[in-house]
Every structure is written in C-alpha cells, then in structure tokens.
C-alpha cells in the first residue's frame, strides 16, 4: 500500500465516529472492513500490517512511533527495538543531510521522495526508495509523517553494474586511443623532419596561356611577388613538387596541432573518469581490476 493511499484512509478517520473502509490491492483478494470503531481498533493499522512494503510512522520529533511487520522483519530487529528512536538510526551518518533536507521540506510540502541506503541493526544495509507523506491535520499543524519504504537494492545493483561497465569501457578505451594518437604523431614527426630537409615552396601555380608557369607568392609588405618558371619540363616538375611538399608540410603541422589537442583532451577525460570512479562505492573497483 502506498503512503498516499494510507493517507486517504487517515483523512476519513474521526475519533468520535465509526468508519467504513473498503480497500483492495490490484490482482489480490479485496480487504473489506465494513465497520470498525476508529478509537479502539485503528482500522488503518490493520491495513498497514498487511502491506507488502515497509511502513513506519514518525512523530513530530521524527522519532519512530510505529513500524509494520514487514519492515520489522526486513530490518531483522525486535518489534520495539527502535521504538521512539530517531529515524536517523536507520540512515548512515553521511546521508543525514539528505534525510534532514527531505524532512524539512516535507513540512511545507505534502509529499517527498528520497533514495537512501537503510541500515539494519546487524550492520548490513539495503537501498530503498522512501516516500514521505505528512499526517493530515485539520488545523494544518505538523503532526508527523508516514514513510513508505520500498526495497530497491536489486535495481540499485543493476544500476551500479551498468555504471561500472560504462566506466570500464570508457577507461579502457581512452588509453588505446591515446597510444594510437602517439603512434600517428611519431610517424608525422618523421615525415615532417624529412620534408624540412627538402625544398618547399609556399606559392600558387599560375599558367599563362596554358603554357608558361608562374608562381604567385603570398603578399609581402603589400606587394604580390610573382616568379617566372617557364616551360622547361624539369624546372616545371621541380617547382610543382616543391609546392606539393609545401602543402603537405602545412597539413602535417595542422594535424600535429590537432593531435596535441586530442591528447590533452583524452588525458583530461581519463583523469575525469578515474575521478568519477573514485567516488563510486569501493566494491565497484573490483569489477574494473
């Protein structure tokens, strides 16, 4: 039974009259309470005790005033072991700030949700989704809260495994990418060194009358420089090859600059993923070893 459904029953509750309640779970045998004395029987408690989820009631000091049998069994404790103990006894110290924020927000809102590990008296824990609902009050004063605790440990394990696998894939792939970039950089540096020992021309070829070759150089001091090569085959080939080497040299310089940027980015990502990995629960590290 969800906390909101429980509240709908509580809203019918009146100390001075009998209450008729009919309640049923989906695909289950309906539970009918045709009449019960609200003061003596507390009919809503009968429904709570049949709930397949953990339910507990907090007083205004956020102390546990009731736990249903399901939650008592789930925690593995004696019925009254946590009676009038703060709800914080079920939450790890490092998560108290999250719990406190949700409880504080509950006073101004009707419903709050939070996912936290629940601690058992044995020291074990399980992940749970906690639904918090205020106990209705005719004068709008805060009378406490009812918490629905749903075990989500299996779903959390699957989520952690998927997160672990994703990080494992990313962390394992980045070093390979870095090594590939370094190998490519090494080959480009060798080619660059070879080109630096040869003639390179930074110019644009221009054919006059489709016969005479001229080389047009970039402007210098506002003037355009033009060099006449002519029509001799060897001289033309040497000039054109020098232009090709110049273009290749510029392209290699651009590729090396791009590789250096990729190496910086890849290294940063690797550090980032390792940092994210360090923030995960310790047991996840085992899956990456």
Secondary structure, DSSP 8 states (H G I E B T S, - for coil): --HHHHHHHHTT--TTSEEEEEE--TTS--EEEEEEEHHHH-HHHHHHTT-SSEEEEE-TT-BEEEE-HHHHHHHT--TTTTTT-BGGGGB-GGGHHHHHHHHHHHTTSSEEEEEEEEE-TTS-EEEEEEEEEE---TT-----EEEEEEE-HHHHHHHHHHHHHHHHHHHHHHHHHHHHHHHHHHHHHHHHHHHTTS----EEEEEETTTEEEEEEEEETTEEEEEEEES-HHHHHHHHHHHHHHHHHHHHHHHHHHHHHHHHHHHHHHHHHHHHHHTS-GGGHHHH-
